[in-house]
Amino acid sequence: MMHRLPGVVASALLVGACASGTAALPPDRLAHSAWQLVAIQSMDDAQGTTRIADPSRFTLTFGADGRASLRLNCNRGTSSYAATPAGDGSSGSLSFGPVATTRALCPPPRLDERVARDLGHVRSYLLKDGKLYLSLMADGGIYEWQPDTTTKETQR
């Protein structure tokens, strides 16, 4: 009976490790992900939701090095970011540093400056149903992003 004990202990440890489920999750589920802006939801009913006609013109890519790169209509941008996952990593706090952008005059609608400005007010994220939601401070709004399948980055 003693010769079975090591196998039983090893099996129990394996089952316990698999049951926890958290060991396999990356600490930052945003790293190596790329997104296209779909909508900007305002908390003010008078403003409503701004739908993005061509989501491929507004992209956000999270690098593993804490840098984010952006396409903002006809402009490009970069910023640092810091994400602190909560629970299973599908939500957490998120902040961006100042966004450095090119300054070309884009054709309407000119949302490039608004998006660059608002990223500085992001406080949290939520990954739900394959989309990324970025919440602005003080109920300032929610940015809704869909996976960008045109890049080499991997979606989480």
C-alpha positions in Angstrom: 0.0 0.0 0.0 2.9 2.4 0.7 4.2 2.1 -2.9 0.9 3.9 -4.1 1.4 6.9 -1.8 3.8 8.9 -4.1 1.4 8.5 -7.0 -1.6 9.5 -5.0 0.2 12.6 -3.6 1.4 13.6 -7.1 -2.1 13.2 -8.5 -3.6 15.3 -5.7 -1.0 18.1 -6.4 -1.7 18.0 -10.1 -5.5 18.2 -9.5 -5.1 21.0 -7.1 -2.9 23.0 -9.5 -5.3 22.5 -12.3 -8.3 23.4 -10.2 -6.8 26.8 -9.2 -6.8 27.8 -12.9 -4.9 31.0 -12.2 -1.4 29.8 -12.7 -1.8 29.6 -16.5 -3.2 33.1 -16.8 -0.7 35.8 -17.9 -0.3 38.6 -15.4 -1.2 41.2 -18.0 -3.9 40.0 -20.4 -3.7 43.2 -22.4 -0.1 42.6 -23.4 0.2 41.5 -27.0 -3.4 42.5 -27.8 -4.6 44.8 -30.6 -8.0 46.5 -30.8 -10.2 48.6 -33.1 -12.4 51.4 -31.6 -16.1 50.6 -32.2 -18.0 53.2 -30.1 -17.6 55.9 -27.5 -20.4 55.7 -24.9 -21.2 58.9 -23.1 -22.9 58.8 -19.7 -24.8 61.9 -20.7 -28.0 60.8 -22.5 -28.0 64.0 -24.5 -24.7 63.0 -26.1 -25.5 59.2 -26.4 -23.1 56.9 -28.2 -20.7 57.8 -31.0 -20.3 54.9 -33.4 -17.1 54.7 -35.3 -17.7 54.4 -39.1 -14.4 52.8 -39.8 -13.0 51.1 -36.7 -9.7 50.2 -38.6 -8.8 53.9 -38.5 -8.7 53.9 -34.7 -6.5 51.1 -33.2 -4.8 50.4 -29.9 -2.0 47.9 -29.5 -0.6 46.9 -26.1 3.0 45.8 -26.1 4.5 43.5 -23.4 7.0 46.3 -22.6 4.3 48.7 -21.1 4.0 50.7 -24.3 0.9 51.2 -26.3 0.8 52.2 -30.0 -2.2 53.9 -31.6 -3.6 54.8 -34.9 -5.8 57.8 -34.5 -7.5 58.3 -37.9 -4.6 59.7 -40.0 -2.3 60.2 -37.0 -0.1 57.8 -35.0 0.6 57.9 -31.3 2.4 56.2 -28.5 2.0 56.1 -24.8 3.0 54.1 -21.7 0.4 52.1 -19.9 0.1 50.3 -16.6 -2.5 47.5 -16.0 -3.2 45.9 -12.7 -5.5 42.9 -13.2 -8.1 41.9 -10.6 -9.4 38.4 -10.0 -9.1 36.3 -13.2 -7.5 39.2 -15.2 -10.6 40.0 -17.2 -10.9 43.4 -15.5 -8.7 45.7 -13.5 -7.2 49.1 -13.2 -5.6 50.7 -16.3 -3.8 54.0 -16.8 -2.0 55.6 -19.7 0.8 58.1 -19.7 0.8 61.2 -21.9 0.0 60.3 -25.5 2.5 61.6 -28.1 0.9 62.0 -31.5 1.6 63.2 -35.0 -0.3 66.3 -35.9 -1.7 65.8 -39.3 -5.1 67.4 -40.0 -7.3 64.4 -40.4 -10.6 64.4 -42.5 -13.8 64.5 -40.5 -14.9 63.2 -38.1 -11.9 64.5 -36.2 -12.0 62.1 -33.2 -8.2 61.7 -33.1 -7.6 64.5 -30.5 -10.6 63.4 -28.4 -9.3 59.8 -28.2 -5.7 60.9 -27.4 -7.0 63.2 -24.7 -9.5 60.7 -23.2 -6.9 57.9 -22.8 -5.3 60.0 -20.0 -8.6 59.7 -18.1 -8.9 55.9 -18.4 -9.1 54.2 -15.0 -10.2 50.6 -15.6 -10.7 47.9 -18.2 -13.1 45.0 -18.7 -12.7 42.2 -21.2 -16.2 40.8 -21.9 -17.7 38.8 -24.8 -14.5 39.3 -26.8 -14.5 43.1 -26.5 -12.4 45.5 -24.4 -14.2 48.3 -22.5 -12.1 51.2 -21.1 -13.9 53.3 -18.5 -13.0 56.9 -18.0 -12.8 58.5 -14.5 -15.8 60.1 -12.9 -18.3 58.3 -15.2 -16.8 60.2 -18.2 -17.7 57.5 -20.6 -16.8 54.1 -21.9 -14.6 53.3 -25.0 -15.7 50.0 -26.7 -13.0 48.1 -28.7 -13.2 45.0 -30.8 -10.3 42.7 -31.6 -8.1 44.0 -34.4 -7.6 41.0 -36.7 -5.5 42.8 -39.2 -2.4 42.8 -36.9 0.1 40.1 -35.9 -0.6 40.7 -32.2 -2.4 37.9 -30.5 -5.9 38.4 -28.9 -6.4 37.2 -25.4 
